[in-house]
Amino acid sequence: MQGVGFRPFVFRLATQLGLAGFVKNTARGLTIEVEGPASTTQLFLRRLQEEKPPLSLIRSIQTASLDPAGFTSFQIESSADEGEISAHVLPDVALCLECLKDIQNPADRRYRYPFTNCTHCGPRYSIIEALPYDRGHTTMKSFSMCGACRTEYEDPSNRRFHAQPNACPACGPQLELRDARGDFISMGDEALLKTAETLRAGRIVAMKGLGGVHLLVDARNQDAVIRLRERKGREEKPLALMCSSLEMAKELCEVSPLEGELLSSMAAPIVLLKRKGKAKIAEAVAPMNPRLGIMLAYTPLHALLLTELNFPVVATSGNRSDEPICIDNDETVERLRAVADVFLLHNRPIVRQVDDSVVRVVAGRGLVIRRSRGYAPSPIMVGAKNPPLLAVGGHMKNTVAVTVEDAVFLSQHIGDLDSKESVIAFERTGTSLMELYGIKPVTVVSDLHPDYFSTQFARRFPAPHVQVQHHHAHIVSCMAENGLDGEVLGVAWDGTGLGTDGTIWGGEFLLSSSESFKRVGHVRPFRLPGGDKAAQEPRRAAAGLLFEMLGENEFSKSDFFKKDRFSKPERDVIKNMLAKGLHSPFTSSMGRLFDAVASLIGVRQIAHYEGQAAMELEYAQEGHSTDKAYRFDVAEGVFNWELLIRGILDDVQAATPTGLISAKFHNTLVEVLVDMAKRVGVNRVVLSGGCFQNAILTERAVARLREEGFKPFWHEVIPPNDGGLALGQAVVASRQMATRQMAGQQRKGAI
């Protein structure tokens, strides 16, 4: 892992032990030669592993004994570019405590300098252009170190020894403040202070940070937050908050010890927390949502600004809805001039956009929901050596991946591929990963769905094209993260994914290996009037469900249309679509079953962002603890939801509290899962797909599976949603290629 201060550590250790030789970065990793008595070199090797820098990762150590070369001292040599690339790039990491003290100390020459860093913190992935990781391969190459910084850089006792982004006010990047026209206002610390004044006045700021731009506004100011939503085009989806300290976060939310560790970690993600009733936050930040997404100030710039303000700010991605975050100064002003009132920018270029990661605590550990800053592109080690592949993920929450030997490097979050800007970011990210690791893919891997832009891109790519079924990729991504080989029962529950039979899957039980799968169970299919539109309108999923359950005549006379869910013209259209099967595909989607139930019990009829109905259904049960479940039926691998729905409708008729209905619904799904596991009889059960972002569903499923003697596996650092698809695609394709190669060799041997 390059960029963690490993060479300075090696230098200090070798010098302390009186060993001579050298250390240098190469494209493949780190090369060390030490010369001295055998007992001392063995001690060096042991301490190398025991005392390594906290951010470092040692994949393997290969040693060899050489004849003495006559070294007289120990040196850090210039990096070597030759050889295949297999070294790892460290993710961007949060400001360390030592650097925080520097910028707070009036006697320090970096006092209030917003680009302070050392070998323990600061930018890595967002600024690197090529491996090995040296200043000349980063966007810091245009900033020549002053004498004082050069002295630190060359001093083995200094924590900035060989810190590649090292800089200070005299030689490093600088802030500048512009207005909405892009005209200059001020520079340096004055720009930061004017930005604070702007936020206090209730205005909107676009601020360029580590991996892109944030849109900032006073989180206490309802009018300002509403104005930001209107300009950004983000109707109800929760907005992330940034706090200056863990103490400020605890004033707003309940923070468990584990949640506190996640907030304060070097990854510094957004953590989803339960808000306190008296939290002084504008309601428009997270309408009708008992959770707040909070992160701590993770760069010197954020820390200085938040300390100056002493109140929490909204810190949402610097983009319009459905677009990637901005990273270039001029592009930022151009794209966001109708959103932000002022622009706080800087002149350190960003190579690639890196959005904030999102985590929530599920079943006693962190679950990454959006994997980006602080996590990407850390590798997932998959055991076997893989051919060089490019996996292009799905259409929503897109990420891409490349394979390098026994590692899969999964990109940062790119987003939904619905806009020109997102498509450009997708193509740029794939190209960047391939160039960074110097690979020319022998195969490109995509989803089965022909209409995904990622699939269309793969078809045009100049390499053989392999397609992997959506839910198989979900299961294998979780298997890869947990280091599983062999056969498992995969439970893949999500919104939509094209099945091998051409229908929309989403509530699947797959007898799966890393190479192949067999569909052994699924949710009973029902129609979705309007197709994709049903994902935005839970009422449509409910209509399709009831039509399947009641039949055309009973459905038309049901109470469903008497509760103002549809206007009279909409009613007629929906009935006609379902009766004639027009633009009403069948689905086995668990995500759409969640939507249908949310509609039937009055939680949500129209969704303003993906997963809103399911999220509100999960939150509705808080305070309604029960072990009760509805009756259900599983026959020949098909979960027939009819008994469940009839039980829910009876409870609605009896005016049962919505939260209690939700709790019983979740309990029923868990019992269905356990029942199916018993029927299949495979001990290892893998949970993946967007539905397992639901903490209550996942925690109950894990607990019940363990009670029944099964071994459940679920996600932690790889998202269960479509953000993990590229990892699964890469592993499946690699395993299939290895099997074909082995079969070919066996046939050749037989001949």
C-alpha positions in Angstrom: 0.0 0.0 0.0 1.7 3.2 -1.2 1.3 6.6 0.4 1.3 5.5 4.0 4.8 6.4 5.1 6.2 2.9 4.7 9.5 3.9 3.2 10.2 6.4 6.0 9.3 3.7 8.5 11.7 1.3 6.9 14.4 3.9 6.8 14.0 4.7 10.5 13.9 1.0 11.5 17.0 0.0 9.5 18.9 3.0 10.7 18.0 2.2 14.3 19.2 -1.4 13.9 22.5 -0.3 12.3 21.6 -1.9 8.9 22.8 -0.6 5.5 21.0 -0.9 2.2 18.1 0.8 0.5 14.3 0.9 0.1 12.4 2.0 -3.0 8.9 2.0 -4.5 8.2 0.0 -7.6 5.1 -0.6 -9.6 4.8 -4.0 -8.0 5.3 -2.8 -4.4 8.2 -2.1 -2.1 11.8 -3.4 -2.6 14.1 -3.5 0.4 17.7 -4.6 0.7 19.3 -4.7 4.2 22.9 -5.7 4.9 24.1 -6.8 8.3 24.4 -9.7 10.7 21.8 -12.4 10.2 20.4 -12.0 13.7 19.8 -8.3 13.0 18.2 -8.8 9.6 15.8 -11.4 11.1 14.9 -8.9 13.9 14.4 -6.2 11.2 12.0 -8.6 9.3 10.0 -9.3 12.4 9.7 -5.7 13.5 8.8 -4.7 9.9 5.6 -6.7 10.3 4.9 -6.0 14.0 5.5 -2.2 13.9 4.3 -1.2 10.4 2.4 2.1 9.9 -1.2 1.9 11.0 -2.6 2.7 7.5 -0.4 0.1 5.8 -1.3 -3.3 4.4 1.2 -6.1 3.8 -0.2 -8.6 1.3 2.9 -10.8 1.3 6.7 -10.7 1.9 9.1 -12.5 -0.3 12.7 -12.8 1.0 16.0 -14.0 -0.4 19.6 -14.1 0.9 22.2 -12.2 -1.2 25.9 -11.9 -1.1 27.0 -8.7 0.7 27.0 -5.7 -1.6 29.2 -3.4 0.6 26.5 -0.8 1.5 27.8 1.8 3.9 24.5 3.5 4.8 20.8 3.1 4.4 19.0 5.2 1.7 15.6 5.8 0.2 16.2 5.4 -3.5 14.2 6.9 -6.4 11.1 5.0 -7.3 11.3 2.6 -10.2 8.5 2.5 -12.9 9.5 -0.8 -14.5 7.4 -4.0 -14.1 3.8 -4.9 -14.0 1.8 -2.8 -11.6 0.4 -4.5 -8.5 1.0 -2.0 -5.7 -2.1 -0.5 -4.0 -3.1 3.1 -3.8 -4.3 4.3 -0.4 -7.8 6.0 -0.3 -8.0 9.6 0.7 -7.9 9.7 4.5 -9.0 12.2 7.1 -7.0 14.9 8.9 -4.9 13.4 11.7 -4.7 14.8 15.2 -1.1 16.0 14.8 -2.0 18.1 11.7 -5.1 19.4 13.4 -2.9 20.7 16.2 -0.6 22.3 13.7 -3.4 24.4 12.1 -4.8 25.4 15.5 -1.4 26.5 16.9 -0.7 30.3 16.2 3.1 29.5 16.7 3.1 26.9 13.9 4.0 28.0 10.4 0.9 26.0 9.1 -1.4 27.9 11.4 -4.8 28.0 9.6 -3.4 26.5 6.5 -6.2 24.5 4.8 -3.9 22.1 2.9 -1.9 20.7 5.8 -1.1 17.0 5.7 1.6 14.4 6.6 2.3 10.7 5.9 -0.7 9.8 8.2 -3.4 11.9 6.5 -4.5 13.8 3.5 -5.2 13.2 -0.2 -4.0 10.1 -2.0 -6.4 8.5 -4.5 -8.0 11.8 -5.6 -4.6 13.3 -6.6 -2.6 10.4 -8.0 -2.1 10.1 -11.7 0.2 7.1 -11.9 2.1 4.5 -9.8 4.4 4.4 -8.1 3.2 7.0 -5.6 5.6 9.9 -5.8 5.0 13.6 -5.9 5.8 13.7 -9.6 2.9 11.3 -10.2 0.4 13.5 -8.4 -1.3 16.9 -9.0 1.1 18.3 -6.4 3.9 18.2 -9.0 3.3 21.8 -10.0 3.9 23.0 -6.4 7.7 23.1 -5.7 8.5 22.7 -2.0 10.1 25.6 -0.2 13.2 25.1 1.8 11.4 24.5 5.1 9.1 21.9 3.5 12.0 20.2 1.7 13.9 19.9 5.0 10.9 18.2 6.6 10.6 15.9 3.5 14.2 14.8 3.8 14.3 14.5 7.6 13.8 10.8 8.7 12.7 11.9 12.2 9.9 14.1 10.8 6.4 12.7 10.2 6.4 14.6 6.9 9.5 12.6 5.7 8.6 11.7 2.1 5.0 12.9 2.5 4.2 13.4 -1.1 1.5 16.1 -0.8 3.6 18.1 1.7 3.1 21.9 1.5 2.8 25.1 3.5 1.4 28.6 2.9 4.6 29.6 1.2 4.7 27.0 -1.4 1.4 25.1 -1.5 -2.2 25.4 -2.9 -4.2 28.5 -2.0 -7.9 29.3 -1.6 -9.9 31.8 -3.7 -13.4 33.0 -3.4 -15.5 33.8 -6.5 -19.0 35.1 -7.0 -21.7 33.4 -9.1 -20.3 35.0 -12.3 -16.9 33.5 -11.5 -15.3 36.8 -10.6 -12.6 37.0 -8.0 -13.6 38.2 -4.5 -10.7 37.3 -2.2 -7.9 34.8 -1.4 -6.4 32.8 1.4 -7.7 33.1 5.0 -9.8 36.1 4.0 -11.7 33.9 1.5 -12.4 31.4 4.3 -13.6 34.0 6.7 -15.9 35.6 4.0 -17.3 32.1 3.3 -18.2 31.8 7.0 -20.0 35.2 6.8 -21.9 34.0 3.7 -23.1 30.9 5.5 -24.2 32.8 8.6 -26.2 35.0 6.3 -28.2 32.0 5.1 -26.6 31.9 1.6 -25.4 28.8 -0.3 -21.7 28.1 -0.8 -20.1 25.7 -3.3 -16.8 24.6 -1.7 -14.1 22.5 -3.4 -12.7 20.0 -1.0 -10.7 16.8 -1.2 -12.4 14.7 -3.9 -14.9 17.2 -5.2 -17.3 20.0 -4.4 -19.7 20.3 -1.5 -22.8 22.5 -1.4 -22.9 24.1 2.0 -25.7 25.9 3.9 -26.6 26.5 7.6 -28.3 23.3 8.7 -30.4 25.2 11.2 -31.9 27.6 8.6 -35.1 26.2 7.2 -35.5 28.8 4.4 -31.9 28.3 3.3 -32.2 24.5 3.2 -35.4 24.7 1.2 -33.7 27.1 -1.2 -30.9 24.7 -1.7 -33.3 21.9 -2.4 -35.2 23.9 -5.0 -32.0 25.0 -6.7 -30.4 21.6 -6.6 -33.5 19.8 -7.7 -33.6 17.5 -4.7 -37.1 17.3 -3.4 -37.1 15.1 -0.3 -34.0 12.9 -0.2 -32.1 13.5 3.1 -29.2 15.9 3.0 -25.9 15.0 4.8 -24.6 17.2 7.7 -21.1 18.0 8.7 -20.1 18.7 12.3 -16.9 20.2 13.7 -16.6 17.5 16.4 -18.0 14.3 17.8 -19.4 16.3 20.7 -21.5 18.4 18.2 -22.7 15.2 16.5 -23.8 13.9 19.9 -25.9 17.0 20.5 -27.9 16.1 17.4 -28.1 12.3 17.5 -27.7 9.2 19.6 -24.2 8.0 18.9 -23.1 4.5 20.0 -19.5 3.7 20.7 -19.2 1.9 17.3 -20.9 4.8 15.5 -18.5 7.2 17.3 -15.5 5.1 16.1 -16.8 5.2 12.5 -17.3 8.9 12.6 -13.8 9.5 14.0 -12.1 6.9 11.8 -9.6 7.8 9.1 -12.3 7.0 6.5 -14.6 9.6 8.2 -17.7 8.5 6.3 -21.3 9.8 6.6 -22.8 7.7 9.4 -26.6 7.3 9.6 -27.6 8.1 13.2 -30.9 8.2 15.1 -31.7 11.9 15.6 -32.6 13.3 19.0 -36.0 14.9 19.4 -34.6 18.2 20.4 -32.0 18.4 17.7 -31.8 22.0 16.4 -31.8 21.1 12.7 -34.1 22.4 10.0 -36.9 19.9 9.2 -36.1 20.3 5.5 -32.7 18.5 6.1 -34.4 15.1 6.3 -38.2 15.4 6.0 -40.2 12.7 7.9 -37.0 10.8 8.6 -35.8 9.8 12.1 -32.2 9.5 10.9 -29.6 12.0 10.1 -26.5 11.4 8.0 -23.6 13.0 9.8 -19.9 13.3 9.1 -17.1 15.1 10.9 -14.9 17.7 9.3 -12.3 15.5 7.7 -9.9 18.0 6.0 -8.1 21.0 7.4 -10.3 23.3 5.2 -13.5 21.8 6.6 -12.1 21.8 10.1 -11.2 25.5 9.9 -14.5 26.5 8.5 -16.7 24.5 10.9 -14.7 25.7 13.9 -15.2 29.3 12.7 -19.0 28.7 12.4 -19.5 26.5 15.5 -22.8 25.1 14.0 -23.6 22.2 11.8 -23.9 22.7 8.0 -25.5 20.8 5.3 -22.7 19.3 3.2 -24.2 17.7 0.2 -22.6 16.7 -3.1 -21.8 19.6 -5.4 -24.0 18.7 -8.3 -27.5 18.9 -9.6 -29.6 15.8 -9.1 -28.5 12.8 -11.1 -25.2 14.3 -12.0 -21.7 13.5 -10.6 -20.0 15.9 -8.3 -17.9 18.7 -9.8 -14.1 18.7 -9.5 -12.8 21.4 -11.8 -13.0 25.0 -10.9 -14.4 26.5 -14.1 -16.8 23.5 -14.5 -18.0 24.0 -10.9 -18.9 27.7 -11.6 -20.5 26.8 -14.9 -22.6 23.9 -13.6 -23.5 25.3 -10.2 -23.9 29.1 -10.9 -27.7 28.8 -10.6 -27.3 26.8 -7.3 -24.6 28.5 -5.2 -24.2 32.2 -4.3 -20.4 32.0 -3.9 -17.6 29.6 -4.7 -14.8 28.7 -2.4 -12.2 27.1 -4.7 -8.5 26.1 -4.6 -5.8 25.5 -7.2 -4.9 21.9 -6.3 -6.3 19.8 -9.2 -8.4 16.8 -8.5 -7.8 13.8 -10.8 -11.0 11.9 -10.1 -14.2 12.7 -8.3 -14.5 10.9 -4.9 -17.8 11.4 -3.1 -18.4 10.9 0.6 -18.9 7.3 1.7 -22.1 6.4 3.6 -22.2 3.8 6.5 -24.8 2.6 9.0 -24.4 0.2 11.8 -26.1 -3.1 11.1 -25.9 -6.3 13.2 -23.1 -5.0 15.3 -20.8 -3.7 12.6 -20.5 -1.0 10.0 -22.3 -1.6 6.7 -21.0 0.5 3.8 -24.0 1.7 1.7 -22.0 4.0 -0.6 -18.3 3.1 -1.0 -16.1 6.0 -1.9 -13.8 8.4 0.0 -11.9 6.6 2.7 -12.6 3.1 1.3 -12.0 3.2 -2.5 -10.0 1.8 -4.2 -8.8 -0.5 -1.4 -8.5 -4.0 -2.9 -10.6 -7.0 -2.3 -8.3 -10.1 -2.2 -9.9 -13.0 -3.9 -7.4 -15.7 -3.5 -6.8 -17.0 -7.1 -4.8 -15.1 -9.7 -7.1 -13.4 -12.2 -6.7 -12.4 -15.8 -6.9 -8.7 -16.3 -10.6 -7.8 -16.5 -12.8 -4.7 -16.6 -16.2 -5.1 -14.9 -18.6 -2.2 -15.6 -21.3 -2.8 -12.9 -25.0 -1.9 -13.4 -27.0 1.2 -14.2 -27.8 2.5 -10.7 -25.2 3.3 -8.0 -22.6 2.4 -10.6 -19.1 1.4 -9.8 -16.5 -0.3 -12.0 -13.7 -2.7 -11.1 -10.5 -4.1 -12.5 -8.6 -7.2 -11.6 -4.9 -7.3 -10.9 -3.5 -10.7 -10.0 -5.3 -11.8 -6.9 -6.9 -8.5 -6.2 -10.1 -6.7 -7.4 -10.0 -2.9 -7.3 -13.5 -1.5 -7.0 -13.8 2.1 -8.0 -15.4 4.9 -6.0 -19.2 5.5 -6.3 -20.1 7.0 -9.6 -23.9 7.1 -9.4 -26.8 6.4 -11.7 -26.0 6.5 -15.4 -28.9 8.7 -16.3 -27.2 11.9 -17.5 -24.5 12.9 -19.9 -22.2 14.0 -17.1 -22.6 10.7 -15.3 -21.8 8.7 -18.4 -18.6 10.8 -18.9 -17.7 10.2 -15.2 -18.3 6.4 -15.7 -16.0 6.3 -18.8 -13.4 8.5 -17.2 -13.3 6.3 -14.0 -12.9 3.1 -16.0 -10.1 4.5 -18.1 -8.4 5.9 -15.0 -8.4 2.6 -13.2 -7.0 0.7 -16.2 -4.3 3.3 -16.7 -3.4 3.5 -13.0 -2.9 -0.3 -12.8 -1.5 -0.6 -16.3 -4.0 -3.3 -17.5 -5.4 -4.1 -20.9 -8.5 -6.2 -20.2 -8.8 -9.5 -22.0 -12.5 -9.5 -21.2 -15.1 -6.8 -20.2 -17.9 -7.9 -17.9 -21.4 -6.5 -17.7 -24.9 -7.1 -16.5 -27.5 -9.0 -18.6 -29.8 -6.0 -19.1 -29.4 -4.8 -22.7 -30.6 -1.3 -21.9 -28.1 -0.4 -19.2 -25.5 2.1 -20.5 -22.8 0.0 -18.9 -23.9 -3.0 -20.9 -23.9 -1.0 -24.1 -20.5 0.3 -23.3 -19.2 -3.2 -22.8 -20.5 -4.3 -26.1 -18.5 -1.5 -27.8 -15.4 -2.2 -25.8 -12.5 -3.7 -27.9 -12.4 -7.0 -25.9 -14.6 -10.1 -25.6 -17.8 -9.4 -23.7 -19.1 -11.6 -20.9 -22.5 -11.0 -19.1 -23.3 -12.0 -15.5 -26.8 -12.3 -14.1 -27.6 -9.4 -11.7 -28.4 -11.4 -8.6 -25.7 -13.9 -9.1 -23.3 -10.9 -9.1 -24.8 -9.7 -5.8 -24.3 -13.0 -4.1 -20.7 -13.4 -5.4 -19.8 -9.9 -4.3 -20.7 -10.9 -0.7 -18.9 -14.2 -1.0 -15.8 -12.5 -2.2 -15.9 -10.0 0.6 -16.3 -12.8 3.2 -13.7 -15.1 1.5 -16.2 -17.8 0.7 -15.6 -20.6 -1.9 -17.9 -23.5 -2.7 -21.7 -23.7 -2.5 -23.9 -21.3 -0.6 -27.6 -20.4 -0.4 -27.7 -16.9 -1.8 -30.7 -14.7 -0.8 -30.7 -11.8 -3.3 -33.5 -9.3 -2.5 -33.6 -6.0 -4.3 -35.6 -3.8 -6.7 -35.0 -5.1 -10.1 -32.5 -7.2 -12.1 -33.0 -9.0 -15.4 -33.4 -12.7 -14.9 -32.2 -15.5 -17.2 -35.8 -16.1 -18.3 -36.2 -12.5 -19.5 -38.4 -11.4 -16.6 -37.6 -8.9 -13.8 -36.2 -10.7 -10.8 -35.6 -9.3 -7.3 -36.7 -11.8 -4.6 -34.4 -14.6 -5.3 -33.0 -17.7 -3.6 -30.0 -18.9 -5.5 -27.9 -22.1 -4.9 -24.7 -20.4 -5.8 -21.0 -20.8 -6.3 -18.5 -18.2 -7.5 -18.9 -19.6 -11.0 -22.6 -20.6 -11.4 -26.0 -20.7 -9.8 -29.3 -22.4 -9.8 -32.5 -20.5 -9.0 -34.2 -22.6 -6.3 -36.8 -20.1 -5.1 -38.3 -16.7 -5.6 -41.2 -14.4 -4.7 -44.5 -15.1 -6.5 -44.5 -12.8 -9.6 -47.0 -9.9 -10.0 -47.4 -7.2 -12.6 -45.9 -3.7 -12.5 -48.2 -1.3 -14.4 -46.0 1.2 -16.1 -42.8 -0.9 -15.7 -40.0 1.3 -14.4 -42.5 4.0 -13.4 -43.7 1.6 -10.6 -40.3 2.1 -8.9 -41.3 5.7 -8.3 -44.9 5.0 -7.5 -45.5 2.4 -4.8 -49.2 2.6 -5.5 -48.6 1.0 -8.9 -46.8 -2.0 -7.3 -49.8 -2.3 -4.9 -52.2 -2.3 -7.8 -50.3 -5.0 -9.6 -50.1 -7.1 -6.5 -53.8 -6.9 -5.8 -54.7 -7.6 -9.5 -52.7 -10.8 -9.3 -54.3 -11.8 -6.0 -57.9 -10.8 -6.7 -58.4 -11.2 -10.4 -59.7 -8.5 -12.7 -63.3 -8.4 -11.5 -62.6 -8.3 -7.7 -59.7 -5.9 -8.2 -61.9 -3.4 -10.0 -64.4 -3.4 -7.1 -61.8 -3.4 -4.3 -61.3 -0.6 -1.7 -57.9 0.0 -3.2 -59.3 2.7 -5.6 -61.5 4.3 -2.9 -58.7 5.7 -0.9 -57.6 8.6 -3.3 -54.5 6.8 -4.5 -55.3 7.6 -8.1 -57.4 10.1 -10.0 -60.3 8.8 -12.1 -58.4 9.0 -15.4 -55.4 7.3 -13.7 -57.6 4.6 -12.3 -59.0 3.7 -15.8 -55.5 3.6 -17.3 -54.1 1.3 -14.5 -57.1 -1.1 -14.8 -56.7 -1.2 -18.6 -53.0 -1.8 -18.4 -53.3 -4.7 -16.0 -56.3 -6.2 -17.7 -54.6 -6.3 -21.1 -51.0 -6.8 -19.8 -49.9 -3.5 -21.5 -46.5 -2.3 -20.4 -47.0 -4.3 -17.2 -44.1 -6.7 -16.9 -44.1 -9.5 -14.3 -41.6 -9.2 -11.4 -40.5 -11.3 -8.5 -39.0 -8.2 -6.8 -38.8 -8.1 -3.0 -38.2 -4.3 -3.3 -41.5 -3.9 -5.1 -43.2 -6.0 -2.5 -41.9 -3.6 0.1 -43.3 -0.7 -2.0 -46.7 -2.4 -2.4 -47.1 -2.9 1.4 -46.0 0.7 2.0 -48.8 1.8 -0.3 -51.5 -0.6 1.1 -50.9 0.6 4.7 -50.7 4.3 3.8 -47.0 4.9 4.4 -46.1 6.1 0.9 -47.9 6.4 -2.5 -45.3 8.4 -4.5 -41.6 8.1 -3.9 -39.3 11.1 -4.5 -36.1 9.1 -4.3 -35.1 5.5 -4.7 -36.0 3.3 -1.7 -38.0 6.0 0.1 -41.1 3.8 0.6 -39.1 0.8 1.9 -37.0 3.1 4.2 -40.1 4.7 5.7 -41.7 1.3 6.1 -38.6 0.2 8.1 -38.6 3.4 10.3 -42.4 3.0 10.9 -41.9 0.0 13.2 -39.7 1.9 15.7 -41.4 1.6 19.1 -43.5 -1.4 18.0 -41.7 -4.5 19.1 -43.4 -7.8 18.5 -42.5 -11.4 17.7 -45.7 -11.9 15.7 -45.7 -12.6 12.0 -48.4 -13.1 9.4 -49.2 -16.5 7.8 -47.3 -17.3 4.6 -47.0 -20.1 2.1 -43.9 -21.5 0.4 -44.5 -24.3 -2.1 -42.0 -25.7 -4.6 -39.6 -22.8 -3.9 -42.2 -20.0 -4.5 -43.0 -17.6 -1.7 -46.7 -17.0 -2.2 -47.4 -13.6 -0.5 -51.2 -13.9 -0.7 -51.7 -15.0 3.0 -49.3 -12.2 4.1 -51.2 -9.5 2.1 -54.6 -10.7 3.3 -53.4 -10.6 6.9 -52.1 -7.0 6.3 -55.4 -5.9 4.8 -57.3 -7.4 7.7 -55.0 -5.4 10.1 -55.6 -2.2 8.1 -59.3 -2.8 8.3 -59.0 -3.3 12.1 -57.1 0.0 12.4 -54.0 -1.8 13.7 -51.1 0.7 14.2 -49.0 1.1 11.0 -45.8 0.4 13.0 -47.1 -2.9 14.3 -48.1 -4.0 10.8 -44.6 -3.1 9.5 -43.0 -5.0 12.3 -45.1 -8.1 11.6 -44.3 -7.8 7.8 -40.6 -7.7 8.5 -40.9 -10.7 10.8 -42.8 -12.6 8.2 -40.0 -12.0 5.6 -37.4 -13.3 8.0 -39.4 -16.5 8.6 -39.8 -17.0 4.9 -36.1 -16.7 4.5 -35.5 -19.2 7.3 -38.1 -21.6 6.0 -36.4 -21.6 2.6 -33.0 -22.1 4.1 -34.4 -25.2 5.8 -35.9 -26.5 2.6 -32.6 -26.1 0.6 -30.5 -27.5 3.4 -27.2 -25.5 2.7 -25.6 -24.3 5.9 -24.0 -21.1 4.6 -26.6 -18.4 3.8 -25.4 -15.3 2.0 -27.5 -12.1 2.2 -27.2 -9.5 -0.5 -29.1 -6.9 -2.5 -30.5 -3.5 -1.7 -33.2 -4.8 0.7 -30.4 -5.8 3.1 -29.5 -2.2 3.7 -32.6 -2.4 6.0 -31.0 -2.8 9.5 -34.0 -4.5 11.1 -34.5 -7.0 8.3 -30.8 -7.9 8.2 -30.4 -8.1 12.0 -33.5 -10.3 12.5 -32.4 -12.5 9.6 -28.9 -13.0 11.0 -30.3 -13.8 14.5 -32.9 -16.2 13.3 -30.6 -18.0 10.9 -28.1 -18.5 13.8 -30.9 -19.8 16.1 -31.7 -22.4 13.5 -28.0 -23.5 13.1 -27.1 -21.7 9.9 -24.1 -19.6 9.2 -25.2 -16.2 7.8 -22.9 -13.9 5.9 -23.6 -10.3 5.0 -21.8 -7.2 3.8 -19.5 -4.9 5.6 -17.1 -2.9 3.3 -18.9 -3.7 0.0 -22.4 -2.2 -0.5 -25.2 -4.8 -0.7 -26.8 -2.6 -3.3 -25.8 -2.2 -6.9 -22.6 -0.5 -5.8 -21.1 -4.0 -5.3 -22.2 -5.5 -8.6 -18.8 -4.9 -10.4 -17.0 -6.9 -7.8 -19.3 -9.9 -8.2 -19.1 -9.6 -12.0 -15.3 -9.6 -12.0 -15.1 -12.7 -9.8 -17.7 -14.7 -11.7 -16.1 -14.0 -15.0 -12.6 -14.8 -13.7 -13.8 -18.1 -12.2 -15.6 -19.1 -15.4 -12.5 -18.3 -17.5 -10.3 -20.4 -15.2 -12.7 -23.3 -15.5 -12.8 -23.1 -19.3 -9.0 -22.8 -19.4 -8.7 -25.9 -17.2 -11.1 -27.9 -19.3 -9.2 -26.9 -22.4 -6.0 -28.1 -20.9 -7.6 -31.4 -19.9 -8.9 -31.9 -23.4 -5.5 -31.1 -24.9 -3.9 -33.6 -22.5 -6.4 -36.3 -23.4 -5.6 -35.8 -27.1 
